[in-house]
Amino acid sequence: MNSFKKAPSDLEPVIYVVDDDQAVRDALVELFLSMKMNSQSFESPSDFLARADTTRAGCIVLDVRMPGLNGLDFQNHLDGSGSKMPIIFMTGYGDIPMTVRAMKAGATDFITKPFSDSIMLDAVENAIRLDGERRKAAAVVDEVHRLTGTLTPREREVMHAVAKGLMNKQIAFELGITEMTVKLHRMSVMKKMEARSIADLVRKVEQIRDV
């Protein structure tokens, strides 16, 4: 039977354990519980897909070799579905090609069974830290997109022209408007984008382009 145990707050990161070996699942859940970490276990990828919330902060501890969809194929499926949760692979049959494939596909760690509690905990702490950093970066980009949505089409044109390093006179010529109008648009763009400086505005424009 799958186990579900959690720390006091559902807002804390969750560690999803996916392994067809119940003894391994139970041992890992107990380990994480002893460290006051949220943890939920699943006996198969299909069980995970049916019950897990991949929008939660946290990570996935995933066995490589399981009946049906194996761990590496499951990793590809999650990536294709847009899931960004960090994955820690564990296996009793690890080899170099498998490790390389997993890491290239975005796994944060690859642990060979049997492993010590400290190795697993270090891997989980690293994965949760990386997930937290990714979420903070994504939140910043989302906010920039929100601010950009408040601009008029003309203000967006001026903003991108400024980001390219054009002077007011050049922007006016390029857009067919007066230099004074460009100045007014620039002031409005700086205010709406909550930019402290031109450098800050350029950085925000680059964040949108990198998405």
N, C-alpha and C positions, 0 to 999 in steps of 0.2 A: 504494500500500500504506500502511496506517495505521502510524504510528510510535509507539513507546512508549519513553520515556526518563525516568529518575527520578534524583533526588538520592539520596545514600546511605541516608537513612532513610525508610521507608514511613509513619512516624508524622508526618512533616511534611505540611503542606497540599498538596493536589494541584490542579493547574489543568487542567480539562478543556476542550479546544478542539474545537468542533463546527462544521465548515465543509466544504462540498462541494468547495472549491478546495484541491487537495493542496499547491500552492505556498504558500498562506497557512498551512495547517496546519503544514507543515514549517518555515516561517520562524518561526512563533510558538513551536513546540517548541524550536527552536534558541535562540531568544531567552531563553526561560525556563530552558533548560539552562545557558546562559552565566551566569545569575544563581543557579545551583545550586538551582533550584526543580523540584519534581516536576511532570511534565506528561504528559498522555496525549491523543492526538488521535483524532477520529472523523469519518467522512465524512458521516454523516447522523444525525438524531435516533434512528432505529431502531437504528443501530449503537451509539449511546450507551446506549440502554435495554437492549441485549443484554449489554453488557460493563462498564458503569461502576458504581461503588459510590457511590451518592449519600449514603451515611451518612458518608463521609469528610469531614474538614475540608478546606476549600478553596473554589473557585469555578468557574463555568462561563463560558467565553468563547464566545459563540454568534452565528453569522451569522444575519441576519434572513431573507434570501431563499435558500431551498434547495428542491430538487425534493421534492415530496410535502409533508410536514408542515413549514410554515415556522417560523421561530424564535419568533414571537409565539404561535402556536398551541401550539408545543412548551413554551413557558413556562407556558401555562395547564395543559397536561397535567402538568407537573412539580409545579405548585402543587396540583393536584387529587390527586396521588398522595402528598402530604405532604412532598415534598422542600423543604428550606429553604436549599439552596445558593444563594448570591448569584449573579446572572447579569449579565454584562457583554455588551451587544449590540454588534455591529459590522456595518456595512453600507455599501455603495457607493451606496445609493439612499435614504438617510435623509430623512425629512421631518418636519415638526412633529407632525402627528397620530400618526404611528408612534412618535415619541419619547415623546409624552405617554402613549400606550397602554402602552408598555413600562415607563415609569417608574411609572405608576400601579399596574401589576401587580407591582411590586416590584424591577425591575431597578436595580442600583446605578450603572450607567453606560451611556452610549450613544455609541459611537465611530464616526465616519464614516471610511471608507477613502478614500485612503491615510492612515495615521496614523504618528506617530513612535514609536519604541521607548519613549521616556520617557512618552508619554501612556498607552500600554498598560500599562507597568509600574506607573505611579501608580494606574491604575484597578484593577489586580490587587491591589496592596498594600492599597488601601482596602477592596476586597471581602473579602480574607482577614482583615483587621482586624475588619470588621463580623461576619464569620462566627464569629470567635473570641469576640467579645463576646456574640453570641447563644448560643453553646454554653455559655459560662460562666453566663449567666442561666438557661438551661434546666437546667443541672446543679444550680443552687441550688434551683430549683422542684422538681426531682425529689427532692432531699434532703428538702425540706419535706414532700412527699407521703409519703416513706418514714417520716419521723418521725410524721406524722399517723396512719399505719397502725398504730402501736404503741399508740394510745390506745383506751380502752374507749368504747363508745357514750356513757356518761354523761360521761366526760372530754371528749369532743368537744362535748357540749352545753354544759358549763361553759366550755370554751375559747371557743366562739363567743359565749357570753353576756359573757364578759370582754372580748372584742374589740369588742362593742357598747357597752362602757363601763358595764356594770351593776355595782353594788356587790354584795358578798357577800350582804347581806340581801335585795336584789332578786332575785338569782339563786336563792337558797334558796326564796323565795316562788314564783318562776316555775316551778321544777322540782319543788316539793313536797318538798324535803329540808331538813335542818337547816343552819344557817350553818356549824357546825363541819365538816359533811360537805363543804360547798362549799370551805372552806379546805383540807381534805385533798386534794380533787380538784385544786384550783388548784396546790398544791405539786407534785402528781404530773404535771400538765400541763406546768408550767414545766420540770421535770426531763426528761421524755420529749421535749419539743420543743426541748430545749437552748436555751431562751430566757434571755437574760441579764437581761431586764427585761420589764415589761408591754408597753412600747413595741416591744420586739423581738418579742414574741409576736404583737402586733397586726399588725406588718409581715409576719410569716410567714403569718398568716391571710389577709391581703390578697393575698399572692403566689398562694395557692391559688385565691382567687376570681377573679383576673385571667386564669387559664389558660382 
